[in-house]
Amino acid sequence: MQITRREEYGLKGILFLAQQPPEKVSLVGEISRVQKIPEKFLAKIFQQLAKAGLLRSVRGAKGGFSLGRPADEITMRDVVEALEGPVAINRCLLRKGECGEEAACPLHDAWEEAQEGFLEVLNRTTIEDLVKRIPNGMEEGR
């Protein structure tokens, strides 16, 4: 499995917002410039994240985005699944019978173990954890 640009940009955008004061509403243009993300693409990503409740969208002249929940309550998995749906490193793990094999193939257990490890990291890593990893005095995206 490979993380998509949509997921990467969504995470980078949320990291930017998590570094702002809680009451601040940030413009997509500002975030896209700092994070070096195409503005229209980021706007679409942010709409999906707002629909999932991870971001708060404010309309109007002073509009923009802020976090929809505290950074310590948003996991990497929340962001990934809001943008791409359920995580499955192989199609046979997505839905029973998806791969067409009548019995579990010899790879199934290995795929399942790999997915469990991947999901464990996504579940335990919050946006707040990621913000703490940003070196002091360094803005994300630069």
Residue pairs with C-beta under 8 A, 6 or more apart in sequence:
1 87
1 88
1 89
1 118
3 80
4 83
4 84
5 41
6 41
6 45
6 83
6 84
7 79
7 80
7 83
7 84
9 35
9 37
9 41
9 42
9 45
10 45
10 46
10 48
10 49
10 79
10 80
10 82
10 83
11 76
11 79
11 80
11 130
12 35
12 37
12 140
12 141
13 31
13 35
13 37
13 42
13 45
13 46
13 49
14 49
14 54
14 55
14 67
14 74
14 79
14 127
15 127
15 130
15 131
15 134
15 140
16 26
16 31
16 34
16 35
16 140
16 141
17 26
17 31
17 55
17 65
17 66
17 67
18 67
18 71
18 127
18 128
18 130
18 131
19 131
19 134
19 139
19 140
20 26
20 66
22 66
22 67
23 66
24 66
25 58
25 62
25 63
25 64
25 65
25 66
26 64
26 65
26 66
27 63
27 64
28 39
28 42
28 43
28 46
28 64
28 65
29 39
31 37
31 42
31 65
32 38
32 39
32 42
33 39
34 139
34 140
34 141
34 142
35 42
35 140
35 141
36 141
45 83
46 55
46 57
46 65
47 57
48 82
48 83
49 55
49 68
49 79
49 82
49 83
50 56
50 57
50 65
50 68
51 82
52 78
52 82
53 68
53 69
54 67
54 68
54 69
54 74
54 78
54 79
54 82
55 65
55 66
55 67
55 68
56 65
56 66
56 67
56 68
57 63
57 64
57 65
58 64
58 65
58 66
67 74
67 127
70 128
71 126
71 127
71 128
71 131
72 126
72 127
72 128
73 126
74 126
74 127
75 122
75 123
75 124
75 125
75 126
75 127
76 121
76 122
76 123
76 125
76 126
76 127
76 130
77 87
77 119
77 122
77 123
79 127
80 87
80 122
81 87
86 94
87 115
87 118
87 119
87 122
88 94
88 115
89 111
89 114
89 115
89 118
90 99
90 107
90 111
90 115
91 98
91 99
92 98
92 99
92 101
92 105
92 107
92 108
92 111
93 108
93 111
93 112
93 115
99 105
134 140
